[in-house]
Amino acid sequence: MKAHDGMYIDGAWRPAAGPDTIEVVNPVDEEIVGRVPAGTAYDVDTAVRAARAALPGWAATPPAERAARLAALRDVLAARKDEIAETVTAELGSPLAFSQAVHASVPIAVAGSYAELAATHAFEEKAGNSTVHLEPVGVVGAITPWNYPLHQIVAKVAPALAAGCAVVLKPAEDTPLTAQLFAEAVHEAGVPAGVFNLVTGLGPVAGQALAEHPGVDLVSFTGSTAVGRQIGAIAGAAIKKVALELGGKSANVILPSADLAKAVNVGVANVMSNSGQTCSAWTRMLVHRDQYEEAVGLAATAAAKYGERIGPVVNAKQQARVRSYIETGIAEGARLVAGGPESPRGQGYFVSPTVFADVTPDMTIAQEEIFGPVLSVLRYEDEEDALRIANGTVYGLAGAVWAGDEAEAVAFARRMETGQVDINGGRFNPLAPFGGYKQSGIGRELGTHGLSEYLQTKSLQF
């Protein structure tokens, strides 16, 4: 794969400050597909200085012009869609069809949505005898994960640019080639030099330097809750704004009136999508006791169909982590009805699509985020019991409710402590706010709510 040996800073590819590099490994065959620089605190400082210098001009650029640059970015991404999909497949291991349908397509839609918002959003309003101005928060330090490498970049960078902010991006070290491709697209779209900057590197080095840098006004991070706590502590010490999209343990609640077969099959597909590496995956399926065994059988049958259809997890460490959780589930007494801890292939970081039955709410696999193709099926006694189980984790990112009557499902969803709920298989909406309750994060992404994270408010009284 094509890889740059420098950082994209101030509108050009520049040599890294140090000699160290990061190897990019294909999770399917464990072959090295590229190398990128391992950025240092010096590289981060150079990028932040470039962003700060570019900020006044970009913030003063009329929203219509910012919208035009975002529209151009959308068009460049669309023109390079096949290349994007191939790159994501090479460094994440995602099947090419999924990379084309999701990893490449969704970011294009999100970029387009912010092109429209930049042109139409009211950045000024009247409030009595005051005029309220919405202004860019400043320089954004964006730290993104590997599971949806381009989507997570676009979900941060596009609203930041629409708001008039300048950005320094530190992508995940497992998927930096996609980030480099994005930097090329930004350059081709005509975004002014310094408005967007890319520093590849390791989280504890480049990521921490970016979060700590006094020239960064907002840190937007997507990743684990553990790292989110660290970033929150760093930002809190500096009274710096953060947007944190963290872990999840989402409940898929199937009420007795639902179409059981459809709810189970869609639920299994949701968990297996992207090899289970989705923070909002419905990893806990809640089924009424009278329908429980039927649902378990349906889930086991559905999961077996994904054995040759899903890709690997991202790396050897993640493979070992997921397999360890499967072993813990067995040790704590859950009933294994599909899959297991054994690797299904001799090469690559594959994990068997796994389903557990007889899972109780207090088990480790029902409380902790596994981030792999592992589903826990829990039984409930009545609706109140289902609600207690659904809300009974430290997370609250997403979820689902199924019922024969939509009003019944909506009534239950309103009582769930989570940021987003799909009703009877509701479709993904790039304009809907995405983010969590409790330890699933702070703030929202996508749509107008995502744009608001990158704005601050000033009122003028007359």
N, C-alpha and C positions, 0 to 999 in steps of 0.2 A: 504494500500500500504506500501511497505517496505520503511523506512526512517531512515537515519543515524542521530544520535543525536550529531554529531561533524562536524568539518570541515576537508576537505581533504587537508592537508598541508604537504609538504616535504615527499610525498610518503606514508602517513598514515592518518587514521582518528583520529583526535585529539579533545579533549574537547574544547568547546567554552569558551571564556573568561567570558561571562556573562550568567545569567540564563534565559533570555528571549527567547521565541520561536515564530515561525510564524505558524499559522494554515493554512493548505492547504485544500481548500474547493472544492468539486465537483460541478461545475456550473449547472449540470443537476438536482440534488436532494438536493443541499445545505448541504450535509453531509460532515463532516470532514474526510478526507482520509489520513491525515498524519500531522506531526509537524516536523519542522526543526529549528535549532538554528538561532536566530537573531544576526548576527555577529556585532561586534563593531570595532572601529578604531584599537583597540589592535589586534584583529584577522587579520584585513587587514595588519597591520604592520608586523605581524608574517609571513603571507603569502608572502608579498613582499620581506622580508629578505630571505626567503627560495628560492624564484625565483632568486634573485640577486646572491645568492651563487651557484645556479645551472647553471646560465647563461654561464659562461666561458666554462664549459665542453661541454654543449650542442651546443654552437656556434661553437666550434672546432670539433664537431662530423662530419665526412664526410657526404655530402648530401645523399649518397647511404644508409647510416645507418639510417639517419632521414627518408628517404623514406620507409625503411623497417618497422620502428615503425609505420608510418602512414598506411602502408598496413595492419599491424597487427591490428591497431585500426579499420580500415574498416571491417576487417573480424570479429572482436568481435562484432561490431555493427550489422553486418549482422546476426550473430548467435543469437543475442538477439533481433531481429527485432520485434517479437511478444510481448515481454516484454516492449519494447519501445512504441509500439502502445498502449498497454493497459495502460501504465503510462500516456501518453499524454491524452488519452481519460478520465482518471480519474481526472486529474487536470485541463484540459482545456475544457472538455466537447465535444471535437470533436467526431463525429461519428466514430466508430471503423474502418469502411472501409476506410474513409478518412485518419485516423491516419496511417493505414497500407500503403496506396498508396502514401501518401505525407509526413506526419510527420516523419515516420520511414525510408522510402525509399530514399528520396532526400538527407538527410545527408550522407547516405552510399555512394551514387554516388559522392558527393562533397569530402568526405574523400578520396575516391579512386582517384579522379582527382588530389588532392594535393600529394598523394603518387607518382603518375607519374611525376608531375611537379618537386618535390624535386629531383627526379632521373635524370631529363633531362634538367632542367633549366640551362642556362649559368650564373653562378655566377661570372664569370670573362670574360672580353673582351678586345680587343686591340682597341685603338683610337689614331692613329698616333704614336707618341713616348711615349704614356702613356698606362699603364695597369689599367683598371678600375675594381675595386673589388666591389661586392655587398655584404654587410654585414648585419647581423641582427640589427634591430634598438635598441634592448635591451629587457627590461621587459615591457610586454604589460598588461595593465589593460583592460579587456574585460567586458563590461556591456551589458547584452543581455535582450531582451524583452520576453513577454509571448506568443505572437501570433503564432510563429513557434519556440517553445522552443529549440528543438535539432538542427534544421537547422541553426538557428542564432548562436548557440554555435559553431558548426562545421565550419561555414563560417568564423569565427574569429580565432578559436584555430588551425584549420588545417593549414592555410597558415602561421600563426605565428610559429608553430612548424617546418614547412617546411623551413622557412627562418632562423631558428636557434635561435628564441626568446624563452624566458621563459614567462609564462602566469599566471596571477591571474584572475580568473573568478568570477564575481558577477552576478548571474542570477536573473531574475525577481522573486519577492517574491510570485507570483501566481503560478509559475510552477517550484519550486526548485527540485522536485523529479526526473524530467527528467535530471536535471543537476547532481544530485548525481549519477544517473545511468551512465551518461557519465563519471564521475570521476572513477567509478568502471571499465569502459571499458578502460580508459587510463591506469589505473594500470595494468589490465590484459594484455594489449598490450605491456607492458615492457618499457614504457616511463620512463626515469630516475627520481628518487625522486627530487622534487622541480621544475622540468621543467613545470609541470602543477599543479595549486593549485586552490581550490574552497572555496570561502567564501559566505555562504548564508546570506541574511540580507535585510534590507530596503534600498531603494535608498538614502534617505536623510542622512542616517547614514553610512552604509557600502559603498554604491556607491560613495558618496561624498568623503569619506576618501580615497578610491582607486584613484579617479580622482586627488585629491590634493597631494597624496603621492609623495615626492621627489624622491623616488626610482623607480617610474614608468616613462618610457621613451615615451610611446605612450598610449593614451586612445582611444579604439575603442568602440563606443557606437551606438546602434540601439534603436530608440524610438521616442518620440515626439520631435518636433522642439523646444518647450519651454525648455525642459530639455537639448536638444542639445546646445542651447544658453548658458545655465549655465555651461555646461562642457567646451564649447569653451572658455568661459571667464576665467575659472579656468586654463585651459591649456595655454591660451594666456599669462596670468600673469607669468607663469613659462617658457614661450617659449618652450612648450612641444607639440609634434606632436599629431594631432587628426585625427581620421577617423570617420565621422558621417554619419549614414544612418538614415534619418529622415522622415518627413511626406510626404504625396502625395495627389493629387487630380486629378488623371490621366484622360485624355480625350480618349474616344473611338469614333473616327471619322468615320462615315459611309458615304462614298461618293456616289453620285447618281447611279453610275455604279455597285455598289456592290450587292451581293446576300443579300438582306435586311433581309430575314427571318433568314439566317444563322448568319449574323452579330449580329442581335438582340439577338438571343438565346444564342450564345456564350458569348456575352457581359453580359447578365443577369447571366449566370452561373459563370462568372468571379467575379462579384460583390458578389454573394451569397456564393462563396467558402469560407470555414473557417469562416462562419457566418459574412462575410464582414470584418473580422479582418485581412486585408492584406494591407500593406502600398502602394503597387503598384496596387491596385484594380482600374478598369476602372469605377469610380463612376460617371463620367459625360458622357452620351451618346449623341453625336451630330449628328443630322439627318437633311437632307435638308427639307425645308418647304413643298415641294410637296409630300414627303413620311412620313411626321411627324406623322399624326394621325394613319396611318397603323402601324408604328413602335411602337407607344404608346400602341396600342392594342396588338401587339405581345409581348411586354415587360410585360404588365400586366398579360397576359395568362401564360407566362413563369414563372414569379415570383410566381404565385399561386401554381405552382407545387412543390415549395421548402418549403411550409409550414411545412411539416412533415419530411423533408429530412435534414435540417440543424440543427446544434446543437445550444446551447445557446451562448451568449457572456460570457466573462470570469468571471465577478463578478457583484454584485449589482450596484456598482458605474458606471460601463460601461453600464449596462442596462439602468440606469437612464439617463446617458449622451446621448445615442442614441435616446431614446424616447423623450428627450427634443429637440433634433435636428428635429425630425419628427414633433413635435408640432410647432416648429419655422417655418418649411417649410409651414405648413398649415396657420399659422398666417400671413406669408408674401405673401400669395396669390398663392402658387403653388397648382396644382390640384392633389389630391391623387387618384391614379387609382389602387393601390394594397396595402394591408397591412394597417398600421396605428400605432398610439402610444400605443394602448391597448396590454397588454401582451397576447400572444396566449395560454398560459398555466397557471395554478394556482401555479405551483411550478417550480423552476429553473429560470435562468436568460435569458429567451428566449425573442426574439424580432421578430415581424412579418416581413417577407420579404416585403419590401416596395418600391414602384415605384411612383415617382412624375413626372407629366407632367406640361407644361407651366412654366417651370423653366427658369428664366432669369439669365444672367451671374453674376449679382450683388447680387443675393440672398445669404443668409448665407449658405444654403445647397449646393450651387454651388461654394463656395469659401473655406469653412472650412472642414477639414478632420473629418468625422463622425466616422469612424472605426466600422461600423456595416452594416447590410444587407439593405442598402438604396441606391437606384439608382435615379439620376436626369436625365431626358431627356430634352435636349435643342434643339431648332430649329435654323438653320442658313440659310442665304439667298443665299450665294455663297461660293466658296472655300476660298476667302480671309476673309470672315466673319467667317467661320469655324476655320481658322488659328488664327484669333484674339481671338476667344473664347477659343480655346484649350490652347493658350499661356497666357491667361489672369488671371492667379493665381500666388501666390508667390511660388508655388511648381513646380517641374519638375522632377519627379521620373520615370514615365513610361507612357505608352499610347498604343494606337492601331489605325491602319488605315485599312479600308476595301475598295476595289475597284475592278471592273471587270478586270482591267489590273494591273498587279503587278508593272509595271514601274510607273504608275500613283500614286499608293499608296506609293511607295518609294520616289517619288519626293515630295509628301506632307510630309512624315515622316522626310525628311531631314530638313524641315523648322520648325519642332516642337522643342520647347525648353525643352527637356526632355532627360533623360539618357538612356532610353531603349524603343523601339517601336516594337510592334508585328505587322507583316504584314499579313493580311488575316488569322489571327488565328495562327501565328507562335508558335511553341512549346518552352517550357522552355528549356534553354540550360545552364547547370551548368558550362560551360567554358566561357560563355559570361560575360563581366563586368556588374555589377549591381550597380547603384548609381545614384545620382541626380544632377540636375541643381538647381540654386537659393537656396531657403530655404529647399530643400529636402536633402541637405547634402554636405559633402566634402569627396572626395575619392571614391574608388570603391571596391566592393567585388567580389569574384569568379574569377577563371582562373588566368592567368598571371598578370592581372591588380590588382587582389586582393592580390597576392603574393607580388607585388611591394610595397604595403602599409607598409609592415613589413620589408623592406630593406632600407638601406641607402648606399650612394655611396661614395667611396674613390678612388681617382686617384693617381697613382704613375708615375712620369715622369722620363724618362731615356734619 
